[in-house]
Amino acid sequence: MYRDVGVVGSGPAGLAAAWALAEAGVRVTLYDRRSDPGGLLRTVELEGARADVGVQLLGGYYAETIALARSVGAGALLVRAPGRDALWRGGRAHTLTYGSVASMATSSALPTGLKLRLAARYIPFLQRHAALLDANAPAAAAEMDGESIAAWGRRELGDDFIELLVYPQLAAYYATTPENTSAPFYHALARVGLDVSLYAVRGGMAALAWAVLSALQPREATFVGGVEVRAVRPGPSGVEVLWDGGGAMHEAVVVAVPARSVVTIVPLDGPTRAWFEGIRPLPAAAVALVVDGQISADYFGLSVPRVETPGKALAALCIQGRKAAGLDGEGKCVIVAYPSPSIMPKIFEAAPEVVLDEVLPSVEAVLPEIGGRIARARVYRFPDAGVEFYPGYLRHLAAFDAGWLPSRLALAGDYLVAPTVEGAVRSGLVAARRLLGR
């Protein structure tokens, strides 16, 4: 077992790896280009109110994430979210509770014909294949991975299934579309979604990241923020970590940065480099709107299908005060809007005013009461918000072999498990076990 390990990246994967190593008595140094930890567990403060602009909620099935929170003494930060959401259809918001079959059956969000097909065909399909459909280990369904959920769904259940159920979930949570998503990966999400609880983090998602970091520091762990690692060089007696104007040597290193960054800082060759060429990074953006006063809408998240006019630019919006996390400021609330995947290539590198011009009309179309009440707007961009679990990616994922890597090096990231916080945490634990086992 190595006694001195560097961890590059302090998102959920890096934090989980660092905690597992520190608990085993390893001296850990955690590096991050930002001055604060968390990655997509990012909370910002605007006009006295706070907002999560990356990850919004944690699933109740995130077993390792919840265990990590409890083990660092932050279990009380997890608060059950009401789960009340809405779907925009036919010019209005239809409320429903995701994760509740009863709510889906009674809500006007979905047409009657689709609800009947879901009950008669889709739920039995998910139950028949339950042994392979694990949202926390989707590679288990690699043998089923032959087409997109768009192709499967249109053939088996019709267009309404794709446009009113599949697209809103994928666009809102994963910044992608049914055409670019593996069918069994979506099935795994749908299976767990039949009965799922959701959790917010009191004070915002960043509070959980800081809680992990605070618990690490008494355990011979050091956080080095504001350092962008440029190279990780494994050698026979250690691994060198280099950044502009400095560097350090560790016995071993966990690289817990997005896949695109791994390729630039780690010398990969042979099958490892070829495997990384099969990864497609997904960019995402968020628009935070500070609104004077409160919003009358009683739901947290509103999903907007692309077949509806506002859906051309808007995938979803999240009213931060509706998730029971104590984020609203005095006399202010924040709405976080997520642009649709279709306009992402146009707006991702555009000036903020261009992004706002594209997105704001759609936000005001679905929430007309905010007209004239927006006190501030800010755009946040995430070049590597996730990776696309495209048709065939589960088979690609199952082909990865950690044995390709030098013995002193481990990789961690959601691209190795599932594109969720839980996937990232699990990958970090696997990386720590790899180094602890040597």
VOLOLO-761599 format. One record per residue (C-alpha): residue number from 1; x, y, z. Coordinates in steps of 0.001 Angstrom, whole numbers, plus 500000, padded with zeros to 6 digits. Layout:
N
<atom seq="NUM" u="X" v="Y" w="Z"/>
...
END
This chain:
438
<atom seq="1" u="500000" v="500000" w="500000"/>
<atom seq="2" u="501272" v="503441" w="499108"/>
<atom seq="3" u="501627" v="505926" w="501976"/>
<atom seq="4" u="501731" v="509208" w="500023"/>
<atom seq="5" u="499208" v="509770" w="497230"/>
<atom seq="6" u="498351" v="512813" w="495157"/>
<atom seq="7" u="494793" v="513286" w="493925"/>
<atom seq="8" u="494362" v="515595" w="490938"/>
<atom seq="9" u="490857" v="517032" w="490867"/>
<atom seq="10" u="488519" v="517697" w="493802"/>
<atom seq="11" u="485139" v="516952" w="492273"/>
<atom seq="12" u="483045" v="514090" w="493676"/>
<atom seq="13" u="485446" v="511473" w="492232"/>
<atom seq="14" u="488556" v="513090" w="493699"/>
<atom seq="15" u="486937" v="513770" w="497064"/>
<atom seq="16" u="485727" v="510172" w="497357"/>
<atom seq="17" u="489165" v="508803" w="496441"/>
<atom seq="18" u="490891" v="511160" w="498885"/>
<atom seq="19" u="488547" v="510197" w="501738"/>
<atom seq="20" u="488959" v="506454" w="501169"/>
<atom seq="21" u="492747" v="506832" w="501063"/>
<atom seq="22" u="492884" v="509079" w="504134"/>
<atom seq="23" u="490685" v="506701" w="506123"/>
<atom seq="24" u="493230" v="503970" w="505369"/>
<atom seq="25" u="496024" v="506104" w="506833"/>
<atom seq="26" u="497452" v="507416" w="503560"/>
<atom seq="27" u="498866" v="510941" w="503402"/>
<atom seq="28" u="496872" v="512712" w="500679"/>
<atom seq="29" u="497495" v="515906" w="498724"/>
<atom seq="30" u="494471" v="517102" w="496770"/>
<atom seq="31" u="495041" v="519447" w="493808"/>
<atom seq="32" u="492468" v="521540" w="491978"/>
<atom seq="33" u="492585" v="524399" w="489491"/>
<atom seq="34" u="489799" v="526149" w="491402"/>
<atom seq="35" u="490269" v="527591" w="494871"/>
<atom seq="36" u="487273" v="525656" w="496173"/>
<atom seq="37" u="486433" v="521952" w="495951"/>
<atom seq="38" u="483428" v="520248" w="494421"/>
<atom seq="39" u="483585" v="520440" w="490632"/>
<atom seq="40" u="479939" v="520306" w="489508"/>
<atom seq="41" u="478886" v="520440" w="493174"/>
<atom seq="42" u="478955" v="524195" w="492707"/>
<atom seq="43" u="476935" v="526760" w="494616"/>
<atom seq="44" u="477103" v="530494" w="493874"/>
<atom seq="45" u="475867" v="533502" w="495824"/>
<atom seq="46" u="474012" v="536255" w="493995"/>
<atom seq="47" u="472336" v="539262" w="495605"/>
<atom seq="48" u="472243" v="537498" w="498974"/>
<atom seq="49" u="470650" v="534341" w="497570"/>
<atom seq="50" u="472372" v="531072" w="496718"/>
<atom seq="51" u="471936" v="528724" w="493790"/>
<atom seq="52" u="473272" v="525388" w="492639"/>
<atom seq="53" u="474359" v="525880" w="489034"/>
<atom seq="54" u="475723" v="522380" w="488380"/>
<atom seq="55" u="474223" v="519403" w="490175"/>
<atom seq="56" u="470746" v="520116" w="491548"/>
<atom seq="57" u="469693" v="516977" w="493433"/>
<atom seq="58" u="471037" v="513627" w="494593"/>
<atom seq="59" u="469099" v="510406" w="494041"/>
<atom seq="60" u="468126" v="508268" w="496999"/>
<atom seq="61" u="469766" v="505359" w="495179"/>
<atom seq="62" u="473164" v="507119" w="495361"/>
<atom seq="63" u="474231" v="504694" w="498071"/>
<atom seq="64" u="477955" v="505473" w="498081"/>
<atom seq="65" u="477408" v="509241" w="497909"/>
<atom seq="66" u="475051" v="509135" w="500877"/>
<atom seq="67" u="477466" v="506855" w="502754"/>
<atom seq="68" u="480295" v="509326" w="502057"/>
<atom seq="69" u="478210" v="512217" w="503391"/>
<atom seq="70" u="477430" v="510300" w="506555"/>
<atom seq="71" u="480984" v="509098" w="507089"/>
<atom seq="72" u="482323" v="512677" w="507056"/>
<atom seq="73" u="479611" v="513785" w="509485"/>
<atom seq="74" u="477528" v="515606" w="506879"/>
<atom seq="75" u="474477" v="513357" w="506814"/>
<atom seq="76" u="472335" v="516139" w="508289"/>
<atom seq="77" u="473033" v="518273" w="505220"/>
<atom seq="78" u="470946" v="515926" w="503076"/>
<atom seq="79" u="467318" v="516998" w="503070"/>
<atom seq="80" u="464486" v="515198" w="501316"/>
<atom seq="81" u="463333" v="517310" w="498373"/>
<atom seq="82" u="459557" v="517587" w="497889"/>
<atom seq="83" u="459860" v="515999" w="494446"/>
<atom seq="84" u="457151" v="518183" w="492962"/>
<atom seq="85" u="458022" v="519007" w="489361"/>
<atom seq="86" u="456232" v="519922" w="486165"/>
<atom seq="87" u="456224" v="519299" w="482432"/>
<atom seq="88" u="455384" v="522061" w="479958"/>
<atom seq="89" u="452829" v="520824" w="477443"/>
<atom seq="90" u="450162" v="522541" w="475425"/>
<atom seq="91" u="451073" v="525995" w="476689"/>
<atom seq="92" u="451001" v="525296" w="480418"/>
<atom seq="93" u="452821" v="523540" w="483242"/>
<atom seq="94" u="451417" v="520157" w="484296"/>
<atom seq="95" u="452594" v="519163" w="487773"/>
<atom seq="96" u="453730" v="515664" w="488649"/>
<atom seq="97" u="456026" v="513866" w="491059"/>
<atom seq="98" u="458868" v="512045" w="489373"/>
<atom seq="99" u="459602" v="508704" w="490982"/>
<atom seq="100" u="455934" v="508173" w="491745"/>
<atom seq="101" u="454056" v="505828" w="489440"/>
<atom seq="102" u="450767" v="506986" w="490948"/>
<atom seq="103" u="451563" v="510620" w="490193"/>
<atom seq="104" u="452580" v="509816" w="486630"/>
<atom seq="105" u="449324" v="507905" w="486174"/>
<atom seq="106" u="447105" v="510716" w="487435"/>
<atom seq="107" u="448980" v="513761" w="486111"/>
<atom seq="108" u="447775" v="515505" w="482975"/>
<atom seq="109" u="451417" v="515880" w="481916"/>
<atom seq="110" u="451277" v="512721" w="479792"/>
<atom seq="111" u="448572" v="511716" w="477286"/>
<atom seq="112" u="446310" v="508864" w="478304"/>
<atom seq="113" u="447509" v="506639" w="475463"/>
<atom seq="114" u="451127" v="506972" w="476557"/>
<atom seq="115" u="450257" v="506192" w="480182"/>
<atom seq="116" u="448460" v="503049" w="479076"/>
<atom seq="117" u="451441" v="501927" w="476981"/>
<atom seq="118" u="453798" v="502586" w="479878"/>
<atom seq="119" u="451687" v="500463" w="482210"/>
<atom seq="120" u="451037" v="497639" w="479751"/>
<atom seq="121" u="454413" v="497413" w="478009"/>
<atom seq="122" u="457243" v="499529" w="479417"/>
<atom seq="123" u="457031" v="498805" w="483133"/>
<atom seq="124" u="456812" v="495031" w="482483"/>
<atom seq="125" u="459824" v="495359" w="480137"/>
<atom seq="126" u="461845" v="497078" w="482871"/>
<atom seq="127" u="460853" v="494418" w="485374"/>
<atom seq="128" u="461854" v="491566" w="483037"/>
<atom seq="129" u="465314" v="493027" w="482521"/>
<atom seq="130" u="465799" v="494352" w="486061"/>
<atom seq="131" u="468851" v="492173" w="486734"/>
<atom seq="132" u="470813" v="493995" w="484010"/>
<atom seq="133" u="469451" v="497507" w="484466"/>
<atom seq="134" u="471484" v="499161" w="487216"/>
<atom seq="135" u="471749" v="502956" w="486949"/>
<atom seq="136" u="474840" v="502858" w="489182"/>
<atom seq="137" u="476550" v="500198" w="487029"/>
<atom seq="138" u="475062" v="500576" w="483538"/>
<atom seq="139" u="477850" v="498555" w="481899"/>
<atom seq="140" u="476037" v="495466" w="483216"/>
<atom seq="141" u="473636" v="495958" w="480294"/>
<atom seq="142" u="476401" v="496088" w="477665"/>
<atom seq="143" u="474957" v="493059" w="475886"/>
<atom seq="144" u="471739" v="495030" w="475264"/>
<atom seq="145" u="473577" v="498090" w="473905"/>
<atom seq="146" u="472782" v="498090" w="470217"/>
<atom seq="147" u="470684" v="501178" w="469490"/>
<atom seq="148" u="469620" v="504594" w="470762"/>
<atom seq="149" u="466671" v="505084" w="473074"/>
<atom seq="150" u="465149" v="507225" w="470294"/>
<atom seq="151" u="465164" v="504287" w="467875"/>
<atom seq="152" u="463978" v="501788" w="470499"/>
<atom seq="153" u="461315" v="504068" w="471940"/>
<atom seq="154" u="459737" v="505175" w="468682"/>
<atom seq="155" u="459497" v="501566" w="467541"/>
<atom seq="156" u="458161" v="500134" w="470792"/>
<atom seq="157" u="456173" v="502937" w="472440"/>
<atom seq="158" u="455744" v="505831" w="469996"/>
<atom seq="159" u="456837" v="509422" w="469576"/>
<atom seq="160" u="455116" v="510680" w="472745"/>
<atom seq="161" u="457366" v="508413" w="474821"/>
<atom seq="162" u="460452" v="510043" w="473313"/>
<atom seq="163" u="459297" v="513644" w="473234"/>
<atom seq="164" u="457371" v="513885" w="476508"/>
<atom seq="165" u="459250" v="511474" w="478761"/>
<atom seq="166" u="462715" v="510618" w="477461"/>
<atom seq="167" u="463888" v="513908" w="475959"/>
<atom seq="168" u="462921" v="516112" w="478938"/>
<atom seq="169" u="464878" v="513925" w="481359"/>
<atom seq="170" u="467967" v="513573" w="479188"/>
<atom seq="171" u="468094" v="517238" w="478169"/>
<atom seq="172" u="467554" v="518527" w="481700"/>
<atom seq="173" u="469867" v="516195" w="483628"/>
<atom seq="174" u="472434" v="515033" w="481066"/>
<atom seq="175" u="472520" v="517811" w="478414"/>
<atom seq="176" u="471931" v="515299" w="475654"/>
<atom seq="177" u="469206" v="513905" w="473400"/>
<atom seq="178" u="467481" v="510542" w="472894"/>
<atom seq="179" u="469202" v="510110" w="469522"/>
<atom seq="180" u="472608" v="510251" w="471228"/>
<atom seq="181" u="471788" v="508055" w="474228"/>
<atom seq="182" u="472156" v="504307" w="474642"/>
<atom seq="183" u="468791" v="502552" w="475013"/>
<atom seq="184" u="469787" v="500308" w="477975"/>
<atom seq="185" u="471364" v="503258" w="479759"/>
<atom seq="186" u="468033" v="505079" w="479617"/>
<atom seq="187" u="466183" v="501916" w="480642"/>
<atom seq="188" u="468378" v="501722" w="483753"/>
<atom seq="189" u="467480" v="505322" w="484626"/>
<atom seq="190" u="463801" v="504622" w="484014"/>
<atom seq="191" u="463814" v="501521" w="486207"/>
<atom seq="192" u="465225" v="503342" w="489207"/>
<atom seq="193" u="462921" v="506285" w="488465"/>
<atom seq="194" u="459836" v="504181" w="489120"/>
<atom seq="195" u="460405" v="504615" w="492840"/>
<atom seq="196" u="463055" v="507152" w="493746"/>
<atom seq="197" u="463523" v="509760" w="496449"/>
<atom seq="198" u="465551" v="512912" w="495834"/>
<atom seq="199" u="467767" v="514878" w="498194"/>
<atom seq="200" u="468956" v="518458" w="498212"/>
<atom seq="201" u="471923" v="519688" w="500228"/>
<atom seq="202" u="471182" v="522244" w="502897"/>
<atom seq="203" u="472984" v="525434" w="501963"/>
<atom seq="204" u="473756" v="524177" w="498462"/>
<atom seq="205" u="475735" v="521356" w="496872"/>
<atom seq="206" u="479067" v="523020" w="497616"/>
<atom seq="207" u="478384" v="522546" w="501331"/>
<atom seq="208" u="478772" v="518805" w="500851"/>
<atom seq="209" u="482119" v="519231" w="499092"/>
<atom seq="210" u="483395" v="521504" w="501841"/>
<atom seq="211" u="482220" v="519020" w="504465"/>
<atom seq="212" u="484318" v="516270" w="502883"/>
<atom seq="213" u="487319" v="518573" w="502644"/>
<atom seq="214" u="486928" v="519683" w="506279"/>
<atom seq="215" u="486838" v="516060" w="507405"/>
<atom seq="216" u="489951" v="515296" w="505354"/>
<atom seq="217" u="492178" v="517992" w="506786"/>
<atom seq="218" u="492702" v="516440" w="510257"/>
<atom seq="219" u="493724" v="513173" w="508531"/>
<atom seq="220" u="497036" v="514252" w="507026"/>
<atom seq="221" u="495309" v="515599" w="503934"/>
<atom seq="222" u="496294" v="518849" w="502233"/>
<atom seq="223" u="494229" v="520826" w="499732"/>
<atom seq="224" u="496201" v="522797" w="497160"/>
<atom seq="225" u="493714" v="525012" w="495320"/>
<atom seq="226" u="494294" v="527427" w="492468"/>
<atom seq="227" u="496781" v="525057" w="490834"/>
<atom seq="228" u="496192" v="523755" w="487321"/>
<atom seq="229" u="498118" v="520542" w="486915"/>
<atom seq="230" u="499808" v="520399" w="483512"/>
<atom seq="231" u="501368" v="516940" w="483636"/>
<atom seq="232" u="501278" v="513706" w="485619"/>
<atom seq="233" u="504344" v="511573" w="484904"/>
<atom seq="234" u="504513" v="508056" w="486356"/>
<atom seq="235" u="507968" v="506596" w="486926"/>
<atom seq="236" u="509490" v="503493" w="488499"/>
<atom seq="237" u="509803" v="505074" w="491958"/>
<atom seq="238" u="506961" v="507586" w="492018"/>
<atom seq="239" u="504680" v="509915" w="490099"/>
<atom seq="240" u="505558" v="513514" w="489355"/>
<atom seq="241" u="502795" v="516128" w="489389"/>
<atom seq="242" u="503719" v="519329" w="487550"/>
<atom seq="243" u="502076" v="522737" w="487297"/>
<atom seq="244" u="503226" v="526162" w="486106"/>
<atom seq="245" u="506107" v="527148" w="488333"/>
<atom seq="246" u="506060" v="524080" w="490552"/>
<atom seq="247" u="505706" v="520377" w="491073"/>
<atom seq="248" u="505678" v="517545" w="493592"/>
<atom seq="249" u="506522" v="513851" w="493735"/>
<atom seq="250" u="504155" v="511252" w="495197"/>
<atom seq="251" u="504363" v="507496" w="495530"/>
<atom seq="252" u="501148" v="507215" w="493483"/>
<atom seq="253" u="498486" v="509487" w="491991"/>
<atom seq="254" u="494759" v="509373" w="491328"/>
<atom seq="255" u="493813" v="511481" w="488298"/>
<atom seq="256" u="490214" v="512575" w="488880"/>
<atom seq="257" u="489676" v="515157" w="486151"/>
<atom seq="258" u="487422" v="515086" w="483063"/>
<atom seq="259" u="488362" v="512613" w="480361"/>
<atom seq="260" u="489493" v="515334" w="477955"/>
<atom seq="261" u="491936" v="516647" w="480588"/>
<atom seq="262" u="493263" v="513136" w="481295"/>
<atom seq="263" u="494435" v="512896" w="477692"/>
<atom seq="264" u="496335" v="516179" w="477950"/>
<atom seq="265" u="498123" v="515627" w="481265"/>
<atom seq="266" u="498751" v="511865" w="481396"/>
<atom seq="267" u="501058" v="510091" w="478911"/>
<atom seq="268" u="498669" v="507498" w="477496"/>
<atom seq="269" u="499616" v="504989" w="474856"/>
<atom seq="270" u="498438" v="501761" w="473270"/>
<atom seq="271" u="494978" v="500517" w="474228"/>
<atom seq="272" u="494444" v="503234" w="476855"/>
<atom seq="273" u="494768" v="506060" w="474342"/>
<atom seq="274" u="492597" v="504179" w="471860"/>
<atom seq="275" u="489949" v="503681" w="474546"/>
<atom seq="276" u="489911" v="507387" w="475430"/>
<atom seq="277" u="489290" v="508237" w="471794"/>
<atom seq="278" u="485868" v="506651" w="472251"/>
<atom seq="279" u="484804" v="509248" w="474853"/>
<atom seq="280" u="482632" v="512187" w="473799"/>
<atom seq="281" u="482647" v="515083" w="476296"/>
<atom seq="282" u="479421" v="517032" w="476788"/>
<atom seq="283" u="479488" v="520787" w="477453"/>
<atom seq="284" u="476678" v="522444" w="479378"/>
<atom seq="285" u="475690" v="525927" w="480489"/>
<atom seq="286" u="473451" v="527356" w="483179"/>
<atom seq="287" u="471806" v="530768" w="483419"/>
<atom seq="288" u="471154" v="532017" w="486949"/>
<atom seq="289" u="468408" v="534643" w="487244"/>
<atom seq="290" u="467918" v="536606" w="490463"/>
<atom seq="291" u="464266" v="537598" w="490765"/>
<atom seq="292" u="462859" v="540220" w="493111"/>
<atom seq="293" u="460251" v="538639" w="495389"/>
<atom seq="294" u="459027" v="535071" w="495244"/>
<atom seq="295" u="457624" v="532836" w="492499"/>
<atom seq="296" u="454073" v="531531" w="492812"/>
<atom seq="297" u="454820" v="528267" w="490965"/>
<atom seq="298" u="454710" v="525401" w="493469"/>
<atom seq="299" u="457132" v="523070" w="491655"/>
<atom seq="300" u="460928" v="522888" w="491754"/>
<atom seq="301" u="461851" v="521779" w="488246"/>
<atom seq="302" u="460047" v="522490" w="484995"/>
<atom seq="303" u="461052" v="520394" w="481974"/>
<atom seq="304" u="460303" v="521701" w="478492"/>
<atom seq="305" u="459960" v="519261" w="475570"/>
<atom seq="306" u="461699" v="520284" w="472350"/>
<atom seq="307" u="458405" v="519942" w="470460"/>
<atom seq="308" u="457015" v="522883" w="472448"/>
<atom seq="309" u="457966" v="526398" w="471289"/>
<atom seq="310" u="459927" v="527392" w="474454"/>
<atom seq="311" u="461780" v="524070" w="474184"/>
<atom seq="312" u="463695" v="525274" w="471160"/>
<atom seq="313" u="465991" v="527171" w="473551"/>
<atom seq="314" u="465087" v="525953" w="477052"/>
<atom seq="315" u="465475" v="522412" w="478395"/>
<atom seq="316" u="464541" v="523044" w="482015"/>
<atom seq="317" u="464472" v="525546" w="484826"/>
<atom seq="318" u="464881" v="525021" w="488555"/>
<atom seq="319" u="463383" v="527289" w="491204"/>
<atom seq="320" u="466022" v="527086" w="493912"/>
<atom seq="321" u="463761" v="527912" w="496844"/>
<atom seq="322" u="461497" v="524961" w="496066"/>
<atom seq="323" u="463937" v="522205" w="497011"/>
<atom seq="324" u="463947" v="522748" w="500784"/>
<atom seq="325" u="467633" v="523644" w="500945"/>
<atom seq="326" u="467385" v="527157" w="502385"/>
<atom seq="327" u="468831" v="528918" w="499352"/>
<atom seq="328" u="466619" v="531992" w="498905"/>
<atom seq="329" u="467821" v="535365" w="500124"/>
<atom seq="330" u="465635" v="537993" w="501786"/>
<atom seq="331" u="463174" v="539208" w="499199"/>
<atom seq="332" u="464985" v="537360" w="496403"/>
<atom seq="333" u="464794" v="534002" w="494690"/>
<atom seq="334" u="466967" v="532430" w="492024"/>
<atom seq="335" u="465920" v="530506" w="488962"/>
<atom seq="336" u="468539" v="528388" w="487203"/>
<atom seq="337" u="467749" v="527795" w="483532"/>
<atom seq="338" u="469402" v="525141" w="481382"/>
<atom seq="339" u="469544" v="525781" w="477621"/>
<atom seq="340" u="468455" v="523031" w="475249"/>
<atom seq="341" u="471142" v="520768" w="473763"/>
<atom seq="342" u="470225" v="521985" w="470274"/>
<atom seq="343" u="471458" v="525535" w="470902"/>
<atom seq="344" u="474524" v="524560" w="472955"/>
<atom seq="345" u="476940" v="524728" w="469973"/>
<atom seq="346" u="475711" v="528248" w="469219"/>
<atom seq="347" u="475801" v="529705" w="472722"/>
<atom seq="348" u="478540" v="527885" w="474596"/>
<atom seq="349" u="481315" v="530292" w="473682"/>
<atom seq="350" u="479055" v="533270" w="472917"/>
<atom seq="351" u="479029" v="536484" w="474901"/>
<atom seq="352" u="476709" v="536430" w="477951"/>
<atom seq="353" u="474277" v="538853" w="476331"/>
<atom seq="354" u="473907" v="536483" w="473370"/>
<atom seq="355" u="473126" v="533585" w="475709"/>
<atom seq="356" u="470562" v="535668" w="477571"/>
<atom seq="357" u="468941" v="536825" w="474323"/>
<atom seq="358" u="468515" v="533172" w="473336"/>
<atom seq="359" u="467255" v="531810" w="476645"/>
<atom seq="360" u="465345" v="534595" w="478427"/>
<atom seq="361" u="462343" v="534761" w="476057"/>
<atom seq="362" u="461675" v="531061" w="476669"/>
<atom seq="363" u="462027" v="531441" w="480442"/>
<atom seq="364" u="459576" v="534347" w="480434"/>
<atom seq="365" u="457202" v="532372" w="478194"/>
<atom seq="366" u="456866" v="529605" w="480794"/>
<atom seq="367" u="457122" v="531945" w="483818"/>
<atom seq="368" u="455544" v="535217" w="482675"/>
<atom seq="369" u="455313" v="536490" w="486249"/>
<atom seq="370" u="459065" v="537213" w="486329"/>
<atom seq="371" u="458765" v="539843" w="483597"/>
<atom seq="372" u="460347" v="543074" w="484809"/>
<atom seq="373" u="461516" v="541470" w="488057"/>
<atom seq="374" u="464911" v="540088" w="487047"/>
<atom seq="375" u="467488" v="541910" w="489164"/>
<atom seq="376" u="470569" v="540108" w="487875"/>
<atom seq="377" u="471535" v="537414" w="485396"/>
<atom seq="378" u="474730" v="535416" w="485109"/>
<atom seq="379" u="475903" v="532668" w="482750"/>
<atom seq="380" u="477967" v="529681" w="483935"/>
<atom seq="381" u="479706" v="527313" w="481526"/>
<atom seq="382" u="480953" v="523778" w="482075"/>
<atom seq="383" u="483108" v="522533" w="479171"/>
<atom seq="384" u="483150" v="519008" w="480593"/>
<atom seq="385" u="479801" v="518677" w="482310"/>
<atom seq="386" u="479744" v="514972" w="481529"/>
<atom seq="387" u="480242" v="512422" w="478796"/>
<atom seq="388" u="477773" v="511095" w="476280"/>
<atom seq="389" u="476591" v="507552" w="476953"/>
<atom seq="390" u="475905" v="507099" w="473256"/>
<atom seq="391" u="474656" v="503866" w="471650"/>
<atom seq="392" u="477544" v="501436" w="472078"/>
<atom seq="393" u="479185" v="503276" w="474988"/>
<atom seq="394" u="478202" v="500611" w="477507"/>
<atom seq="395" u="480115" v="498030" w="475472"/>
<atom seq="396" u="482995" v="500494" w="475214"/>
<atom seq="397" u="482860" v="501030" w="478983"/>
<atom seq="398" u="482906" v="497303" w="479690"/>
<atom seq="399" u="486094" v="496997" w="477606"/>
<atom seq="400" u="488127" v="499322" w="479854"/>
<atom seq="401" u="490928" v="497554" w="481733"/>
<atom seq="402" u="492655" v="499326" w="484641"/>
<atom seq="403" u="495551" v="496930" w="484073"/>
<atom seq="404" u="496553" v="499036" w="481072"/>
<atom seq="405" u="497718" v="501754" w="483487"/>
<atom seq="406" u="501058" v="502031" w="485290"/>
<atom seq="407" u="500820" v="500451" w="488741"/>
<atom seq="408" u="501257" v="503805" w="490509"/>
<atom seq="409" u="498437" v="505490" w="488608"/>
<atom seq="410" u="494641" v="505271" w="488965"/>
<atom seq="411" u="491898" v="507100" w="487089"/>
<atom seq="412" u="488586" v="508310" w="488506"/>
<atom seq="413" u="485666" v="510006" w="486804"/>
<atom seq="414" u="482026" v="509509" w="485943"/>
<atom seq="415" u="483039" v="508437" w="482421"/>
<atom seq="416" u="484218" v="505155" w="484000"/>
<atom seq="417" u="480925" v="504275" w="485720"/>
<atom seq="418" u="477846" v="506450" w="485121"/>
<atom seq="419" u="477366" v="510173" w="484291"/>
<atom seq="420" u="476144" v="511056" w="487781"/>
<atom seq="421" u="477567" v="512165" w="491125"/>
<atom seq="422" u="477177" v="508568" w="492259"/>
<atom seq="423" u="479099" v="507328" w="489230"/>
<atom seq="424" u="481913" v="509754" w="490034"/>
<atom seq="425" u="481996" v="508761" w="493713"/>
<atom seq="426" u="482071" v="505054" w="492857"/>
<atom seq="427" u="484917" v="505592" w="490406"/>
<atom seq="428" u="486879" v="507411" w="493116"/>
<atom seq="429" u="486408" v="504514" w="495529"/>
<atom seq="430" u="487553" v="502029" w="492864"/>
<atom seq="431" u="490656" v="504153" w="492200"/>
<atom seq="432" u="491481" v="504269" w="495920"/>
<atom seq="433" u="491087" v="500489" w="496244"/>
<atom seq="434" u="493454" v="500011" w="493303"/>
<atom seq="435" u="496220" v="501901" w="495099"/>
<atom seq="436" u="495426" v="500527" w="498562"/>
<atom seq="437" u="495647" v="497007" w="497225"/>
<atom seq="438" u="499245" v="497397" w="496123"/>
END
